[in-house]
């Protein structure tokens, strides 16, 4: 019979679990394991496929083509109404929002099964299971970077250059990673206790997609409804990233600071919940 070894996390003060520096130190200690698992999971995703890593490029392009045809071709959607916008310009603007949202959507739908599908690590080894959500988010981040690189390439092809404000693109990726980490820790831990959560995250992902300004700009929203979108940190990130990359609009420092605060709190609380409940994972799995 396999022996279950519990990590005495309950003895760790809550202030240490919620300290950003303590979280970074704890994860940094397992950095080699994190990178090893990240490479393993990425290789497993493309193993036994004919095109291999090419699917990392083809998949977002196929999704982009479909949404561009529906929202740009059929519904005649536009992001920049002040100037004549070509179908390619619309495609790039849509691609920016779709790329950022996809990372969160992938987290909401995929993190729920992280511990359930890796129960062997939880049960049999003194394994730092808190790195599994980190590995998951890093793989999602790699896909995001590929998509954003495609966005920049298409934008340069369309306009010949990028606005100077495009250099701020990395500042939108950092809070997105923090948000996804917090959600991944929280959802993966919660699903051990409540198996109904995957049934909730599916519809929630769809609702989030249509309230994150992926398909339309904030200027097209009724003033009575704009508040709903402004309360969504992902919508703020997408609108600001689209403006910086395509329209030369520098990000609003105040709005960006609020997103960073929400993202940091989400990561801290998600990690705290995960670490406080991890001693019960093996019994429930």
KOLBA-267537 format. One record per residue (C-alpha): x, y, z; residue number from 1; residue in three letters. Coordinates in steps of 0.1 Angstrom, whole numbers, plus 5000, padded with zeros to 4 digits. Example, Ala and Ser with C-alpha at 12.3 -4.5 7.8 and 13.67 -1.06 7.14 Angstrom:
2
<r><east>5123</east><north>4955</north><up>5078</up><nr>1</nr><rest>ALA</rest></r>
<r><east>5137</east><north>4989</north><up>5071</up><nr>2</nr><rest>SER</rest></r>
// end
This chain:
285
<r><east>5000</east><north>5000</north><up>5000</up><nr>1</nr><rest>UNK</rest></r>
<r><east>5013</east><north>5034</north><up>4991</up><nr>2</nr><rest>UNK</rest></r>
<r><east>5022</east><north>5057</north><up>5019</up><nr>3</nr><rest>UNK</rest></r>
<r><east>5008</east><north>5092</north><up>5018</up><nr>4</nr><rest>UNK</rest></r>
<r><east>5031</east><north>5119</north><up>5031</up><nr>5</nr><rest>UNK</rest></r>
<r><east>5015</east><north>5152</north><up>5041</up><nr>6</nr><rest>UNK</rest></r>
<r><east>5032</east><north>5185</north><up>5040</up><nr>7</nr><rest>UNK</rest></r>
<r><east>5025</east><north>5204</north><up>5073</up><nr>8</nr><rest>UNK</rest></r>
<r><east>5011</east><north>5234</north><up>5055</up><nr>9</nr><rest>UNK</rest></r>
<r><east>4986</east><north>5240</north><up>5083</up><nr>10</nr><rest>UNK</rest></r>
<r><east>5015</east><north>5250</north><up>5105</up><nr>11</nr><rest>UNK</rest></r>
<r><east>5026</east><north>5278</north><up>5082</up><nr>12</nr><rest>UNK</rest></r>
<r><east>5012</east><north>5312</north><up>5093</up><nr>13</nr><rest>UNK</rest></r>
<r><east>4985</east><north>5326</north><up>5070</up><nr>14</nr><rest>UNK</rest></r>
<r><east>5005</east><north>5358</north><up>5065</up><nr>15</nr><rest>UNK</rest></r>
<r><east>5033</east><north>5337</north><up>5049</up><nr>16</nr><rest>UNK</rest></r>
<r><east>5009</east><north>5320</north><up>5026</up><nr>17</nr><rest>UNK</rest></r>
<r><east>4995</east><north>5353</north><up>5015</up><nr>18</nr><rest>UNK</rest></r>
<r><east>5029</east><north>5371</north><up>5012</up><nr>19</nr><rest>UNK</rest></r>
<r><east>5039</east><north>5376</north><up>4975</up><nr>20</nr><rest>UNK</rest></r>
<r><east>5076</east><north>5372</north><up>4984</up><nr>21</nr><rest>UNK</rest></r>
<r><east>5070</east><north>5340</north><up>5003</up><nr>22</nr><rest>UNK</rest></r>
<r><east>5050</east><north>5326</north><up>4974</up><nr>23</nr><rest>UNK</rest></r>
<r><east>5078</east><north>5335</north><up>4950</up><nr>24</nr><rest>UNK</rest></r>
<r><east>5104</east><north>5319</north><up>4973</up><nr>25</nr><rest>UNK</rest></r>
<r><east>5084</east><north>5287</north><up>4977</up><nr>26</nr><rest>UNK</rest></r>
<r><east>5079</east><north>5283</north><up>4939</up><nr>27</nr><rest>UNK</rest></r>
<r><east>5115</east><north>5293</north><up>4931</up><nr>28</nr><rest>UNK</rest></r>
<r><east>5127</east><north>5264</north><up>4953</up><nr>29</nr><rest>UNK</rest></r>
<r><east>5110</east><north>5240</north><up>4929</up><nr>30</nr><rest>UNK</rest></r>
<r><east>5120</east><north>5259</north><up>4897</up><nr>31</nr><rest>UNK</rest></r>
<r><east>5138</east><north>5229</north><up>4881</up><nr>32</nr><rest>UNK</rest></r>
<r><east>5108</east><north>5207</north><up>4887</up><nr>33</nr><rest>UNK</rest></r>
<r><east>5085</east><north>5233</north><up>4873</up><nr>34</nr><rest>UNK</rest></r>
<r><east>5106</east><north>5236</north><up>4841</up><nr>35</nr><rest>UNK</rest></r>
<r><east>5109</east><north>5199</north><up>4837</up><nr>36</nr><rest>UNK</rest></r>
<r><east>5072</east><north>5193</north><up>4840</up><nr>37</nr><rest>UNK</rest></r>
<r><east>5064</east><north>5223</north><up>4817</up><nr>38</nr><rest>UNK</rest></r>
<r><east>5086</east><north>5208</north><up>4790</up><nr>39</nr><rest>UNK</rest></r>
<r><east>5071</east><north>5174</north><up>4795</up><nr>40</nr><rest>UNK</rest></r>
<r><east>5035</east><north>5186</north><up>4793</up><nr>41</nr><rest>UNK</rest></r>
<r><east>5042</east><north>5207</north><up>4762</up><nr>42</nr><rest>UNK</rest></r>
<r><east>5059</east><north>5178</north><up>4745</up><nr>43</nr><rest>UNK</rest></r>
<r><east>5030</east><north>5155</north><up>4754</up><nr>44</nr><rest>UNK</rest></r>
<r><east>5005</east><north>5180</north><up>4739</up><nr>45</nr><rest>UNK</rest></r>
<r><east>5021</east><north>5176</north><up>4705</up><nr>46</nr><rest>UNK</rest></r>
<r><east>5033</east><north>5140</north><up>4707</up><nr>47</nr><rest>UNK</rest></r>
<r><east>5020</east><north>5116</north><up>4680</up><nr>48</nr><rest>UNK</rest></r>
<r><east>5006</east><north>5144</north><up>4659</up><nr>49</nr><rest>UNK</rest></r>
<r><east>5017</east><north>5149</north><up>4623</up><nr>50</nr><rest>UNK</rest></r>
<r><east>5022</east><north>5186</north><up>4625</up><nr>51</nr><rest>UNK</rest></r>
<r><east>5036</east><north>5188</north><up>4660</up><nr>52</nr><rest>UNK</rest></r>
<r><east>5043</east><north>5223</north><up>4672</up><nr>53</nr><rest>UNK</rest></r>
<r><east>5027</east><north>5238</north><up>4641</up><nr>54</nr><rest>UNK</rest></r>
<r><east>4993</east><north>5233</north><up>4657</up><nr>55</nr><rest>UNK</rest></r>
<r><east>5003</east><north>5260</north><up>4682</up><nr>56</nr><rest>UNK</rest></r>
<r><east>5003</east><north>5284</north><up>4653</up><nr>57</nr><rest>UNK</rest></r>
<r><east>4975</east><north>5269</north><up>4632</up><nr>58</nr><rest>UNK</rest></r>
<r><east>4949</east><north>5266</north><up>4660</up><nr>59</nr><rest>UNK</rest></r>
<r><east>4947</east><north>5303</north><up>4668</up><nr>60</nr><rest>UNK</rest></r>
<r><east>4948</east><north>5311</north><up>4631</up><nr>61</nr><rest>UNK</rest></r>
<r><east>4918</east><north>5288</north><up>4624</up><nr>62</nr><rest>UNK</rest></r>
<r><east>4899</east><north>5303</north><up>4653</up><nr>63</nr><rest>UNK</rest></r>
<r><east>4908</east><north>5338</north><up>4641</up><nr>64</nr><rest>UNK</rest></r>
<r><east>4895</east><north>5331</north><up>4606</up><nr>65</nr><rest>UNK</rest></r>
<r><east>4862</east><north>5317</north><up>4619</up><nr>66</nr><rest>UNK</rest></r>
<r><east>4855</east><north>5347</north><up>4643</up><nr>67</nr><rest>UNK</rest></r>
<r><east>4867</east><north>5372</north><up>4616</up><nr>68</nr><rest>UNK</rest></r>
<r><east>4843</east><north>5357</north><up>4591</up><nr>69</nr><rest>UNK</rest></r>
<r><east>4813</east><north>5357</north><up>4615</up><nr>70</nr><rest>UNK</rest></r>
<r><east>4818</east><north>5390</north><up>4633</up><nr>71</nr><rest>UNK</rest></r>
<r><east>4837</east><north>5410</north><up>4607</up><nr>72</nr><rest>UNK</rest></r>
<r><east>4821</east><north>5396</north><up>4575</up><nr>73</nr><rest>UNK</rest></r>
<r><east>4786</east><north>5387</north><up>4585</up><nr>74</nr><rest>UNK</rest></r>
<r><east>4779</east><north>5412</north><up>4614</up><nr>75</nr><rest>UNK</rest></r>
<r><east>4802</east><north>5439</north><up>4599</up><nr>76</nr><rest>UNK</rest></r>
<r><east>4819</east><north>5445</north><up>4633</up><nr>77</nr><rest>UNK</rest></r>
<r><east>4844</east><north>5473</north><up>4636</up><nr>78</nr><rest>UNK</rest></r>
<r><east>4868</east><north>5483</north><up>4664</up><nr>79</nr><rest>UNK</rest></r>
<r><east>4880</east><north>5517</north><up>4651</up><nr>80</nr><rest>UNK</rest></r>
<r><east>4851</east><north>5537</north><up>4637</up><nr>81</nr><rest>UNK</rest></r>
<r><east>4870</east><north>5569</north><up>4633</up><nr>82</nr><rest>UNK</rest></r>
<r><east>4889</east><north>5557</north><up>4603</up><nr>83</nr><rest>UNK</rest></r>
<r><east>4883</east><north>5532</north><up>4575</up><nr>84</nr><rest>UNK</rest></r>
<r><east>4891</east><north>5498</north><up>4589</up><nr>85</nr><rest>UNK</rest></r>
<r><east>4901</east><north>5470</north><up>4565</up><nr>86</nr><rest>UNK</rest></r>
<r><east>4892</east><north>5434</north><up>4572</up><nr>87</nr><rest>UNK</rest></r>
<r><east>4928</east><north>5427</north><up>4580</up><nr>88</nr><rest>UNK</rest></r>
<r><east>4928</east><north>5455</north><up>4606</up><nr>89</nr><rest>UNK</rest></r>
<r><east>4897</east><north>5441</north><up>4622</up><nr>90</nr><rest>UNK</rest></r>
<r><east>4912</east><north>5407</north><up>4622</up><nr>91</nr><rest>UNK</rest></r>
<r><east>4943</east><north>5419</north><up>4641</up><nr>92</nr><rest>UNK</rest></r>
<r><east>4922</east><north>5438</north><up>4666</up><nr>93</nr><rest>UNK</rest></r>
<r><east>4901</east><north>5407</north><up>4672</up><nr>94</nr><rest>UNK</rest></r>
<r><east>4931</east><north>5385</north><up>4674</up><nr>95</nr><rest>UNK</rest></r>
<r><east>4946</east><north>5406</north><up>4702</up><nr>96</nr><rest>UNK</rest></r>
<r><east>4915</east><north>5403</north><up>4724</up><nr>97</nr><rest>UNK</rest></r>
<r><east>4910</east><north>5367</north><up>4715</up><nr>98</nr><rest>UNK</rest></r>
<r><east>4946</east><north>5358</north><up>4724</up><nr>99</nr><rest>UNK</rest></r>
<r><east>4944</east><north>5374</north><up>4758</up><nr>100</nr><rest>UNK</rest></r>
<r><east>4910</east><north>5359</north><up>4766</up><nr>101</nr><rest>UNK</rest></r>
<r><east>4920</east><north>5324</north><up>4754</up><nr>102</nr><rest>UNK</rest></r>
<r><east>4946</east><north>5321</north><up>4782</up><nr>103</nr><rest>UNK</rest></r>
<r><east>4919</east><north>5329</north><up>4809</up><nr>104</nr><rest>UNK</rest></r>
<r><east>4894</east><north>5306</north><up>4791</up><nr>105</nr><rest>UNK</rest></r>
<r><east>4919</east><north>5278</north><up>4790</up><nr>106</nr><rest>UNK</rest></r>
<r><east>4925</east><north>5282</north><up>4827</up><nr>107</nr><rest>UNK</rest></r>
<r><east>4889</east><north>5282</north><up>4836</up><nr>108</nr><rest>UNK</rest></r>
<r><east>4881</east><north>5250</north><up>4817</up><nr>109</nr><rest>UNK</rest></r>
<r><east>4914</east><north>5232</north><up>4822</up><nr>110</nr><rest>UNK</rest></r>
<r><east>4924</east><north>5239</north><up>4857</up><nr>111</nr><rest>UNK</rest></r>
<r><east>4894</east><north>5221</north><up>4871</up><nr>112</nr><rest>UNK</rest></r>
<r><east>4909</east><north>5186</north><up>4863</up><nr>113</nr><rest>UNK</rest></r>
<r><east>4945</east><north>5193</north><up>4873</up><nr>114</nr><rest>UNK</rest></r>
<r><east>4946</east><north>5174</north><up>4906</up><nr>115</nr><rest>UNK</rest></r>
<r><east>4920</east><north>5148</north><up>4895</up><nr>116</nr><rest>UNK</rest></r>
<r><east>4942</east><north>5138</north><up>4865</up><nr>117</nr><rest>UNK</rest></r>
<r><east>4974</east><north>5139</north><up>4885</up><nr>118</nr><rest>UNK</rest></r>
<r><east>4962</east><north>5120</north><up>4916</up><nr>119</nr><rest>UNK</rest></r>
<r><east>4993</east><north>5098</north><up>4916</up><nr>120</nr><rest>UNK</rest></r>
<r><east>5015</east><north>5127</north><up>4925</up><nr>121</nr><rest>UNK</rest></r>
<r><east>4991</east><north>5138</north><up>4953</up><nr>122</nr><rest>UNK</rest></r>
<r><east>4988</east><north>5103</north><up>4968</up><nr>123</nr><rest>UNK</rest></r>
<r><east>5022</east><north>5086</north><up>4965</up><nr>124</nr><rest>UNK</rest></r>
<r><east>5050</east><north>5112</north><up>4968</up><nr>125</nr><rest>UNK</rest></r>
<r><east>5060</east><north>5141</north><up>4989</up><nr>126</nr><rest>UNK</rest></r>
<r><east>5054</east><north>5161</north><up>4958</up><nr>127</nr><rest>UNK</rest></r>
<r><east>5048</east><north>5199</north><up>4957</up><nr>128</nr><rest>UNK</rest></r>
<r><east>5014</east><north>5197</north><up>4941</up><nr>129</nr><rest>UNK</rest></r>
<r><east>5012</east><north>5235</north><up>4941</up><nr>130</nr><rest>UNK</rest></r>
<r><east>5035</east><north>5236</north><up>4911</up><nr>131</nr><rest>UNK</rest></r>
<r><east>5009</east><north>5218</north><up>4889</up><nr>132</nr><rest>UNK</rest></r>
<r><east>4988</east><north>5249</north><up>4883</up><nr>133</nr><rest>UNK</rest></r>
<r><east>5021</east><north>5268</north><up>4877</up><nr>134</nr><rest>UNK</rest></r>
<r><east>5030</east><north>5243</north><up>4850</up><nr>135</nr><rest>UNK</rest></r>
<r><east>4996</east><north>5246</north><up>4835</up><nr>136</nr><rest>UNK</rest></r>
<r><east>4997</east><north>5284</north><up>4833</up><nr>137</nr><rest>UNK</rest></r>
<r><east>5032</east><north>5284</north><up>4819</up><nr>138</nr><rest>UNK</rest></r>
<r><east>5020</east><north>5262</north><up>4790</up><nr>139</nr><rest>UNK</rest></r>
<r><east>4991</east><north>5285</north><up>4784</up><nr>140</nr><rest>UNK</rest></r>
<r><east>5015</east><north>5314</north><up>4785</up><nr>141</nr><rest>UNK</rest></r>
<r><east>5036</east><north>5299</north><up>4758</up><nr>142</nr><rest>UNK</rest></r>
<r><east>5005</east><north>5296</north><up>4736</up><nr>143</nr><rest>UNK</rest></r>
<r><east>4997</east><north>5332</north><up>4744</up><nr>144</nr><rest>UNK</rest></r>
<r><east>5031</east><north>5344</north><up>4734</up><nr>145</nr><rest>UNK</rest></r>
<r><east>5028</east><north>5326</north><up>4700</up><nr>146</nr><rest>UNK</rest></r>
<r><east>4995</east><north>5342</north><up>4694</up><nr>147</nr><rest>UNK</rest></r>
<r><east>5007</east><north>5377</north><up>4703</up><nr>148</nr><rest>UNK</rest></r>
<r><east>5038</east><north>5373</north><up>4681</up><nr>149</nr><rest>UNK</rest></r>
<r><east>5014</east><north>5365</north><up>4652</up><nr>150</nr><rest>UNK</rest></r>
<r><east>4994</east><north>5396</north><up>4661</up><nr>151</nr><rest>UNK</rest></r>
<r><east>5025</east><north>5418</north><up>4658</up><nr>152</nr><rest>UNK</rest></r>
<r><east>5036</east><north>5402</north><up>4626</up><nr>153</nr><rest>UNK</rest></r>
<r><east>5002</east><north>5407</north><up>4609</up><nr>154</nr><rest>UNK</rest></r>
<r><east>5000</east><north>5443</north><up>4622</up><nr>155</nr><rest>UNK</rest></r>
<r><east>5034</east><north>5451</north><up>4608</up><nr>156</nr><rest>UNK</rest></r>
<r><east>5024</east><north>5435</north><up>4575</up><nr>157</nr><rest>UNK</rest></r>
<r><east>4992</east><north>5455</north><up>4574</up><nr>158</nr><rest>UNK</rest></r>
<r><east>5007</east><north>5489</north><up>4584</up><nr>159</nr><rest>UNK</rest></r>
<r><east>5044</east><north>5486</north><up>4578</up><nr>160</nr><rest>UNK</rest></r>
<r><east>5052</east><north>5494</north><up>4614</up><nr>161</nr><rest>UNK</rest></r>
<r><east>5039</east><north>5494</north><up>4650</up><nr>162</nr><rest>UNK</rest></r>
<r><east>5031</east><north>5524</north><up>4671</up><nr>163</nr><rest>UNK</rest></r>
<r><east>5057</east><north>5532</north><up>4698</up><nr>164</nr><rest>UNK</rest></r>
<r><east>5030</east><north>5523</north><up>4725</up><nr>165</nr><rest>UNK</rest></r>
<r><east>5033</east><north>5487</north><up>4714</up><nr>166</nr><rest>UNK</rest></r>
<r><east>5064</east><north>5483</north><up>4737</up><nr>167</nr><rest>UNK</rest></r>
<r><east>5039</east><north>5483</north><up>4766</up><nr>168</nr><rest>UNK</rest></r>
<r><east>5025</east><north>5449</north><up>4755</up><nr>169</nr><rest>UNK</rest></r>
<r><east>5044</east><north>5429</north><up>4782</up><nr>170</nr><rest>UNK</rest></r>
<r><east>5028</east><north>5450</north><up>4810</up><nr>171</nr><rest>UNK</rest></r>
<r><east>4994</east><north>5435</north><up>4800</up><nr>172</nr><rest>UNK</rest></r>
<r><east>5008</east><north>5399</north><up>4801</up><nr>173</nr><rest>UNK</rest></r>
<r><east>5020</east><north>5401</north><up>4837</up><nr>174</nr><rest>UNK</rest></r>
<r><east>4986</east><north>5407</north><up>4854</up><nr>175</nr><rest>UNK</rest></r>
<r><east>4971</east><north>5381</north><up>4831</up><nr>176</nr><rest>UNK</rest></r>
<r><east>4995</east><north>5355</north><up>4843</up><nr>177</nr><rest>UNK</rest></r>
<r><east>4988</east><north>5364</north><up>4880</up><nr>178</nr><rest>UNK</rest></r>
<r><east>4950</east><north>5362</north><up>4873</up><nr>179</nr><rest>UNK</rest></r>
<r><east>4954</east><north>5327</north><up>4857</up><nr>180</nr><rest>UNK</rest></r>
<r><east>4977</east><north>5315</north><up>4885</up><nr>181</nr><rest>UNK</rest></r>
<r><east>4952</east><north>5325</north><up>4912</up><nr>182</nr><rest>UNK</rest></r>
<r><east>4923</east><north>5310</north><up>4892</up><nr>183</nr><rest>UNK</rest></r>
<r><east>4942</east><north>5278</north><up>4886</up><nr>184</nr><rest>UNK</rest></r>
<r><east>4952</east><north>5273</north><up>4922</up><nr>185</nr><rest>UNK</rest></r>
<r><east>4916</east><north>5281</north><up>4934</up><nr>186</nr><rest>UNK</rest></r>
<r><east>4897</east><north>5260</north><up>4909</up><nr>187</nr><rest>UNK</rest></r>
<r><east>4920</east><north>5229</north><up>4910</up><nr>188</nr><rest>UNK</rest></r>
<r><east>4917</east><north>5229</north><up>4948</up><nr>189</nr><rest>UNK</rest></r>
<r><east>4880</east><north>5235</north><up>4948</up><nr>190</nr><rest>UNK</rest></r>
<r><east>4873</east><north>5207</north><up>4924</up><nr>191</nr><rest>UNK</rest></r>
<r><east>4887</east><north>5182</north><up>4948</up><nr>192</nr><rest>UNK</rest></r>
<r><east>4858</east><north>5190</north><up>4972</up><nr>193</nr><rest>UNK</rest></r>
<r><east>4831</east><north>5201</north><up>4948</up><nr>194</nr><rest>UNK</rest></r>
<r><east>4830</east><north>5181</north><up>4916</up><nr>195</nr><rest>UNK</rest></r>
<r><east>4802</east><north>5203</north><up>4901</up><nr>196</nr><rest>UNK</rest></r>
<r><east>4826</east><north>5231</north><up>4894</up><nr>197</nr><rest>UNK</rest></r>
<r><east>4835</east><north>5221</north><up>4858</up><nr>198</nr><rest>UNK</rest></r>
<r><east>4798</east><north>5223</north><up>4850</up><nr>199</nr><rest>UNK</rest></r>
<r><east>4798</east><north>5259</north><up>4861</up><nr>200</nr><rest>UNK</rest></r>
<r><east>4831</east><north>5271</north><up>4845</up><nr>201</nr><rest>UNK</rest></r>
<r><east>4818</east><north>5262</north><up>4810</up><nr>202</nr><rest>UNK</rest></r>
<r><east>4790</east><north>5287</north><up>4809</up><nr>203</nr><rest>UNK</rest></r>
<r><east>4810</east><north>5311</north><up>4829</up><nr>204</nr><rest>UNK</rest></r>
<r><east>4837</east><north>5311</north><up>4803</up><nr>205</nr><rest>UNK</rest></r>
<r><east>4812</east><north>5319</north><up>4776</up><nr>206</nr><rest>UNK</rest></r>
<r><east>4797</east><north>5348</north><up>4796</up><nr>207</nr><rest>UNK</rest></r>
<r><east>4832</east><north>5361</north><up>4803</up><nr>208</nr><rest>UNK</rest></r>
<r><east>4841</east><north>5360</north><up>4766</up><nr>209</nr><rest>UNK</rest></r>
<r><east>4812</east><north>5383</north><up>4757</up><nr>210</nr><rest>UNK</rest></r>
<r><east>4819</east><north>5407</north><up>4786</up><nr>211</nr><rest>UNK</rest></r>
<r><east>4856</east><north>5411</north><up>4780</up><nr>212</nr><rest>UNK</rest></r>
<r><east>4854</east><north>5433</north><up>4749</up><nr>213</nr><rest>UNK</rest></r>
<r><east>4868</east><north>5405</north><up>4727</up><nr>214</nr><rest>UNK</rest></r>
<r><east>4845</east><north>5412</north><up>4698</up><nr>215</nr><rest>UNK</rest></r>
<r><east>4837</east><north>5449</north><up>4701</up><nr>216</nr><rest>UNK</rest></r>
<r><east>4851</east><north>5481</north><up>4716</up><nr>217</nr><rest>UNK</rest></r>
<r><east>4839</east><north>5497</north><up>4748</up><nr>218</nr><rest>UNK</rest></r>
<r><east>4828</east><north>5528</north><up>4728</up><nr>219</nr><rest>UNK</rest></r>
<r><east>4801</east><north>5507</north><up>4712</up><nr>220</nr><rest>UNK</rest></r>
<r><east>4785</east><north>5498</north><up>4745</up><nr>221</nr><rest>UNK</rest></r>
<r><east>4756</east><north>5517</north><up>4759</up><nr>222</nr><rest>UNK</rest></r>
<r><east>4766</east><north>5541</north><up>4788</up><nr>223</nr><rest>UNK</rest></r>
<r><east>4741</east><north>5523</north><up>4810</up><nr>224</nr><rest>UNK</rest></r>
<r><east>4760</east><north>5490</north><up>4805</up><nr>225</nr><rest>UNK</rest></r>
<r><east>4795</east><north>5503</north><up>4803</up><nr>226</nr><rest>UNK</rest></r>
<r><east>4800</east><north>5499</north><up>4840</up><nr>227</nr><rest>UNK</rest></r>
<r><east>4796</east><north>5461</north><up>4838</up><nr>228</nr><rest>UNK</rest></r>
<r><east>4825</east><north>5459</north><up>4813</up><nr>229</nr><rest>UNK</rest></r>
<r><east>4847</east><north>5484</north><up>4833</up><nr>230</nr><rest>UNK</rest></r>
<r><east>4844</east><north>5462</north><up>4863</up><nr>231</nr><rest>UNK</rest></r>
<r><east>4859</east><north>5433</north><up>4844</up><nr>232</nr><rest>UNK</rest></r>
<r><east>4897</east><north>5434</north><up>4847</up><nr>233</nr><rest>UNK</rest></r>
<r><east>4901</east><north>5413</north><up>4816</up><nr>234</nr><rest>UNK</rest></r>
<r><east>4881</east><north>5438</north><up>4796</up><nr>235</nr><rest>UNK</rest></r>
<r><east>4903</east><north>5466</north><up>4808</up><nr>236</nr><rest>UNK</rest></r>
<r><east>4934</east><north>5446</north><up>4797</up><nr>237</nr><rest>UNK</rest></r>
<r><east>4921</east><north>5437</north><up>4763</up><nr>238</nr><rest>UNK</rest></r>
<r><east>4909</east><north>5472</north><up>4755</up><nr>239</nr><rest>UNK</rest></r>
<r><east>4942</east><north>5487</north><up>4766</up><nr>240</nr><rest>UNK</rest></r>
<r><east>4963</east><north>5462</north><up>4748</up><nr>241</nr><rest>UNK</rest></r>
<r><east>4944</east><north>5466</north><up>4716</up><nr>242</nr><rest>UNK</rest></r>
<r><east>4948</east><north>5504</north><up>4718</up><nr>243</nr><rest>UNK</rest></r>
<r><east>4985</east><north>5502</north><up>4726</up><nr>244</nr><rest>UNK</rest></r>
<r><east>4994</east><north>5477</north><up>4698</up><nr>245</nr><rest>UNK</rest></r>
<r><east>4972</east><north>5490</north><up>4670</up><nr>246</nr><rest>UNK</rest></r>
<r><east>4961</east><north>5526</north><up>4677</up><nr>247</nr><rest>UNK</rest></r>
<r><east>4990</east><north>5542</north><up>4695</up><nr>248</nr><rest>UNK</rest></r>
<r><east>4971</east><north>5547</north><up>4727</up><nr>249</nr><rest>UNK</rest></r>
<r><east>4992</east><north>5546</north><up>4758</up><nr>250</nr><rest>UNK</rest></r>
<r><east>4977</east><north>5526</north><up>4788</up><nr>251</nr><rest>UNK</rest></r>
<r><east>4959</east><north>5545</north><up>4816</up><nr>252</nr><rest>UNK</rest></r>
<r><east>4981</east><north>5541</north><up>4846</up><nr>253</nr><rest>UNK</rest></r>
<r><east>4953</east><north>5543</north><up>4871</up><nr>254</nr><rest>UNK</rest></r>
<r><east>4932</east><north>5516</north><up>4853</up><nr>255</nr><rest>UNK</rest></r>
<r><east>4962</east><north>5494</north><up>4849</up><nr>256</nr><rest>UNK</rest></r>
<r><east>4972</east><north>5497</north><up>4886</up><nr>257</nr><rest>UNK</rest></r>
<r><east>4937</east><north>5485</north><up>4896</up><nr>258</nr><rest>UNK</rest></r>
<r><east>4940</east><north>5455</north><up>4873</up><nr>259</nr><rest>UNK</rest></r>
<r><east>4974</east><north>5447</north><up>4888</up><nr>260</nr><rest>UNK</rest></r>
<r><east>4959</east><north>5449</north><up>4923</up><nr>261</nr><rest>UNK</rest></r>
<r><east>4931</east><north>5426</north><up>4915</up><nr>262</nr><rest>UNK</rest></r>
<r><east>4954</east><north>5402</north><up>4897</up><nr>263</nr><rest>UNK</rest></r>
<r><east>4978</east><north>5401</north><up>4927</up><nr>264</nr><rest>UNK</rest></r>
<r><east>4950</east><north>5396</north><up>4952</up><nr>265</nr><rest>UNK</rest></r>
<r><east>4936</east><north>5368</north><up>4931</up><nr>266</nr><rest>UNK</rest></r>
<r><east>4970</east><north>5350</north><up>4929</up><nr>267</nr><rest>UNK</rest></r>
<r><east>4976</east><north>5354</north><up>4967</up><nr>268</nr><rest>UNK</rest></r>
<r><east>4941</east><north>5342</north><up>4977</up><nr>269</nr><rest>UNK</rest></r>
<r><east>4942</east><north>5313</north><up>4952</up><nr>270</nr><rest>UNK</rest></r>
<r><east>4975</east><north>5302</north><up>4966</up><nr>271</nr><rest>UNK</rest></r>
<r><east>4964</east><north>5306</north><up>5001</up><nr>272</nr><rest>UNK</rest></r>
<r><east>4933</east><north>5284</north><up>4995</up><nr>273</nr><rest>UNK</rest></r>
<r><east>4953</east><north>5258</north><up>4977</up><nr>274</nr><rest>UNK</rest></r>
<r><east>4979</east><north>5255</north><up>5004</up><nr>275</nr><rest>UNK</rest></r>
<r><east>4954</east><north>5255</north><up>5033</up><nr>276</nr><rest>UNK</rest></r>
<r><east>4934</east><north>5226</north><up>5018</up><nr>277</nr><rest>UNK</rest></r>
<r><east>4962</east><north>5205</north><up>5002</up><nr>278</nr><rest>UNK</rest></r>
<r><east>4965</east><north>5182</north><up>5032</up><nr>279</nr><rest>UNK</rest></r>
<r><east>4930</east><north>5168</north><up>5024</up><nr>280</nr><rest>UNK</rest></r>
<r><east>4936</east><north>5162</north><up>4987</up><nr>281</nr><rest>UNK</rest></r>
<r><east>4950</east><north>5127</north><up>4990</up><nr>282</nr><rest>UNK</rest></r>
<r><east>4921</east><north>5114</north><up>5012</up><nr>283</nr><rest>UNK</rest></r>
<r><east>4895</east><north>5128</north><up>4988</up><nr>284</nr><rest>UNK</rest></r>
<r><east>4912</east><north>5116</north><up>4956</up><nr>285</nr><rest>UNK</rest></r>
// end
